[in-house]
Amino acid sequence: MRHGRRYAGNACGRKIRHATTVGSVLATQGRVIRSRVKILWIGQQPYNEGAGEEVVDRKLKAELRALGHQIDDFYPLPVSRVRELFNLSVRRLPYYRARFESAASVEAVRGISRSYDAAVVSWEPFDRLALESPIPVVLLLHNITSSAIRSVFPHNLLARYLANRSDLWEHRAYESRRLSAIATLSVADQRYVASIAQNTPVLYTPPGMPPVSELSADARFVPELFVSGTYGWFPKRRDVLAFAREYAACAAKLPVVADALPPAAQALVRPYAATLGDTTHSIRLGLITDRFESGHKLKTAYYLANNAIVLSYANVSRDFEPIPDHGFFVRKISTASDIARHAAEVQAIEPAELRARLAAFKLSCQEKFSWRRSASVLAQALGSAVS
């Protein structure tokens, strides 16, 4: 499969020969919509294949290619620390945007994009590039910066100031008629952006379900806690360590399976294994330790796909609310001492009933959350924009 060209920073300023692509068209409700689009994907340079941003980009691009679209990548490079501070203090650019704002990236995008039908700008720190694109562009937001900052640092005065600055930027940027559409990964983000972008289509493109582990006919609940995550980002390390301290102080504990815990959390939780064993015969609890709400947490679907009932400090249930039984399988906790109570509630359910309910819930999740469907929503917006 052809994965397309990749450009980093302003490297694409050099002369590059591009083959022209003539896309086929579809007629829908009297409109001609391009069915094959040559796309410039402007996104974050890969650094951790397990990170949420990378998973979303990788999966959506694979589905778009499977639908017949050509995609080449452009990775804006971060500026120097001095330039970032200048962007923050003198140019008063909001947090994150200041890290990537440079005339070189803007000019590179303007130059290279003329060889493409449309662009996808994936990741909110690059939204300035979406506004500068000379071709139709769909802005794909992984999070809402202003909301994320407030949720991650709820009591920090500097964070409040940065969130307010981001809020002003979002109101100006997302109202722009230069955007063909704005795509969001969560219902909460879609509602927020729709309240701002009165004249721009706001799309719902949630992440898809991972491959599911089937339930055996004798599967039953095992009172065990599975903790999985990536902790390279400070707020995630902070929250998993807070959980570990709470859990260490609990009188009633479950056996824990945990992968990639930071050493300090590992010492407190003392997991008996780093990887799951059998997921076909066992139903267990899966814990999201993040206490902040931001975007769509892919770990929710990962746990469900592996036959784990979700416990989460953050409210991750909004995207699942239309699905019957979501309150049973996606649960919010306030402290680690809640875990034993939830385990007892699940254990009280007859195994046959629990198997049937979990199987039905997973099937509904697979129907609602599909990488192909979300990619098709993007493709429809891109095809309409270039027609």
SVG drawing of the C-alpha trace seen along z (x, -y; Angstrom):
<svg xmlns="http://www.w3.org/2000/svg" viewBox="-31 -42 47 64">
<polyline fill="none" stroke="black" stroke-width="0.4" points="0.0,0.0 1.3,-3.4 1.8,-5.6 2.6,-8.8 5.3,-11.4 6.3,-12.8 7.6,-16.3 8.9,-17.8 8.9,-21.5 9.9,-23.7 11.7,-20.8 9.1,-20.9 10.3,-24.3 12.6,-22.4 11.3,-21.7 9.3,-18.5 7.6,-16.9 4.1,-15.7 2.0,-13.5 -1.4,-14.9 -4.4,-12.9 -7.8,-13.1 -10.4,-12.0 -13.7,-10.4 -16.9,-12.1 -20.2,-11.1 -23.6,-12.8 -25.4,-13.2 -28.6,-15.1 -27.9,-17.1 -24.3,-17.9 -21.2,-16.5 -18.9,-15.2 -15.3,-14.1 -14.9,-10.5 -11.1,-10.4 -9.3,-13.4 -5.5,-14.1 -5.0,-15.1 -2.3,-16.9 -2.4,-15.7 -0.8,-18.3 -0.3,-16.6 2.0,-15.8 5.3,-14.1 5.1,-10.5 6.9,-10.0 5.0,-7.3 2.8,-4.9 0.6,-4.4 -0.2,-8.1 -3.8,-9.0 -3.0,-11.6 -0.9,-9.1 -3.5,-6.4 -6.3,-8.6 -4.2,-9.9 -2.8,-6.5 -6.2,-4.8 -8.1,-7.6 -5.4,-7.9 -5.4,-4.1 -9.2,-4.1 -9.1,-7.1 -6.4,-5.3 -8.6,-2.2 -11.4,-4.4 -9.2,-5.4 -7.8,-8.7 -4.1,-9.7 -2.5,-11.2 0.9,-12.8 2.1,-14.0 3.5,-17.4 4.9,-17.7 5.3,-21.2 8.4,-21.5 8.5,-23.2 10.3,-26.5 13.2,-27.2 12.5,-27.9 13.4,-31.6 11.0,-31.9 8.3,-30.2 8.7,-32.6 8.6,-35.5 5.4,-34.1 3.8,-33.8 4.9,-37.1 5.2,-39.6 2.9,-38.1 0.5,-36.9 -0.2,-33.6 -2.0,-31.0 -0.5,-28.0 0.6,-25.2 0.2,-27.5 3.2,-29.5 5.3,-26.3 4.8,-25.8 4.1,-29.2 6.6,-30.2 6.5,-32.0 8.5,-29.1 5.7,-26.6 3.1,-28.9 5.0,-29.5 5.8,-25.8 2.1,-24.9 1.1,-27.6 3.6,-26.3 3.1,-22.6 -0.6,-22.6 -1.2,-23.9 -0.3,-20.4 -3.3,-18.9 -7.1,-19.0 -7.6,-19.6 -6.0,-19.4 -6.7,-18.0 -5.1,-19.8 -5.0,-17.3 -4.3,-18.7 -5.4,-22.0 -1.9,-23.6 -1.8,-23.7 -5.1,-25.5 -3.3,-28.6 -2.1,-26.6 -5.7,-25.7 -6.6,-29.4 -3.6,-30.0 -4.4,-27.1 -5.1,-28.2 -7.1,-25.0 -10.2,-23.6 -9.3,-22.4 -11.0,-20.3 -9.7,-21.0 -9.6,-17.9 -9.6,-18.8 -8.3,-16.1 -9.1,-18.3 -10.3,-21.8 -7.3,-23.6 -9.2,-26.0 -11.4,-23.3 -8.4,-20.9 -6.2,-23.4 -9.0,-24.2 -9.7,-20.5 -6.0,-19.5 -5.0,-22.4 -8.3,-23.4 -6.8,-25.5 -3.8,-27.1 -4.1,-30.9 -1.6,-30.8 -3.5,-27.9 -6.7,-30.0 -5.0,-32.9 -3.7,-30.6 -7.1,-29.0 -8.8,-32.4 -6.3,-33.3 -6.9,-30.1 -10.7,-30.6 -10.4,-34.0 -8.3,-32.4 -10.7,-29.5 -13.7,-31.9 -11.8,-33.9 -10.4,-30.8 -13.3,-28.4 -15.7,-31.1 -13.6,-31.5 -15.2,-30.9 -11.9,-29.6 -12.6,-26.3 -14.6,-23.9 -15.5,-21.9 -14.4,-21.2 -14.2,-17.6 -14.3,-16.6 -13.6,-13.3 -16.2,-13.7 -19.7,-14.8 -18.7,-17.4 -16.2,-19.0 -18.7,-18.9 -21.2,-20.8 -18.7,-23.4 -17.4,-24.0 -20.9,-24.1 -21.7,-26.9 -18.9,-29.0 -18.8,-28.0 -22.2,-29.1 -21.5,-29.0 -19.2,-26.0 -20.2,-22.3 -19.1,-20.6 -18.5,-16.9 -18.5,-14.1 -15.7,-11.6 -15.1,-9.5 -12.3,-6.9 -13.3,-3.4 -13.4,-0.3 -10.3,1.9 -10.7,5.5 -12.8,7.2 -12.0,10.2 -14.9,12.7 -16.5,14.0 -16.4,17.7 -19.6,19.5 -18.2,19.9 -16.7,16.4 -17.3,14.9 -16.2,11.9 -12.8,12.0 -12.3,9.4 -9.2,7.9 -8.1,4.4 -6.4,3.7 -4.5,0.4 -3.1,-0.5 -1.9,-3.8 0.9,-6.0 2.4,-8.3 4.9,-10.5 2.8,-13.6 3.1,-15.1 -0.7,-15.3 -1.1,-11.6 1.9,-10.8 0.4,-13.1 -3.0,-11.4 -1.7,-7.8 0.5,-8.5 -2.5,-10.1 -4.4,-6.9 -1.5,-4.8 -1.3,-6.7 -5.0,-6.3 -4.9,-2.6 -2.0,-1.9 -4.1,-3.3 -7.2,-1.2 -8.0,1.6 -9.8,3.6 -7.7,4.1 -8.1,6.2 -5.2,7.9 -3.8,5.5 -2.4,6.0 -0.7,2.9 1.5,2.0 4.1,-0.8 3.4,-2.3 5.9,-5.0 8.3,-3.5 6.8,-5.4 3.3,-4.2 4.6,-0.7 6.1,-0.6 2.8,-1.6 0.3,0.5 2.5,3.7 0.9,5.3 1.3,9.0 1.6,8.9 2.4,6.4 0.2,7.9 -3.3,9.4 -3.6,13.1 -6.8,14.6 -9.5,12.1 -11.9,14.6 -12.8,16.4 -12.5,13.5 -14.4,10.2 -12.6,7.7 -12.4,4.0 -10.3,1.5 -9.3,-1.8 -8.7,-5.2 -6.7,-7.2 -6.9,-10.5 -8.9,-13.0 -9.2,-15.6 -11.8,-15.5 -10.4,-16.3 -11.3,-14.9 -12.1,-11.2 -10.2,-8.8 -9.4,-5.8 -8.6,-3.7 -12.4,-3.4 -13.0,-1.4 -9.8,0.5 -11.0,1.8 -14.4,2.7 -12.9,4.5 -10.9,6.6 -14.0,7.5 -13.2,5.0 -15.9,2.9 -14.6,-0.7 -14.0,-2.7 -12.8,-6.2 -11.9,-9.2 -12.9,-11.5 -16.3,-11.4 -15.9,-9.4 -19.5,-8.3 -20.9,-11.1 -20.1,-9.5 -21.6,-6.2 -24.9,-7.7 -27.0,-6.8 -26.1,-3.1 -28.4,-1.1 -26.6,0.1 -23.9,-2.4 -24.2,-3.3 -23.3,0.3 -20.3,0.7 -18.8,-2.8 -18.6,-4.0 -17.2,-7.1 -15.3,-6.9 -14.2,-9.6 -11.6,-7.8 -9.8,-4.4 -11.9,-3.3 -14.9,-3.1 -13.3,-0.3 -14.2,2.5 -17.8,1.4 -18.1,1.5 -16.4,4.9 -19.0,6.3 -21.8,4.9 -20.6,6.6 -19.8,9.8 -23.4,10.0 -24.7,10.4 -25.3,13.9 -22.5,14.9 -24.9,15.7 -26.6,12.4 -23.3,10.5 -22.0,12.2 -25.2,11.4 -25.2,7.8 -21.5,7.3 -21.8,9.0 -24.8,6.7 -23.0,3.6 -19.8,4.4 -21.8,5.0 -23.6,1.6 -20.2,0.0 -18.8,1.6 -21.8,0.2 -21.5,-3.3 -17.7,-3.7 -16.1,-2.8 -12.9,-4.1 -14.3,-3.5 -17.5,-5.5 -15.5,-8.4 -13.1,-8.4 -16.1,-8.4 -17.5,-11.5 -14.1,-13.2 -14.1,-12.0 -17.6,-13.3 -16.6,-16.7 -13.4,-16.8 -15.2,-15.7 -17.9,-18.3 -15.3,-21.0 -13.4,-20.4 -16.4,-19.8"/>
</svg>
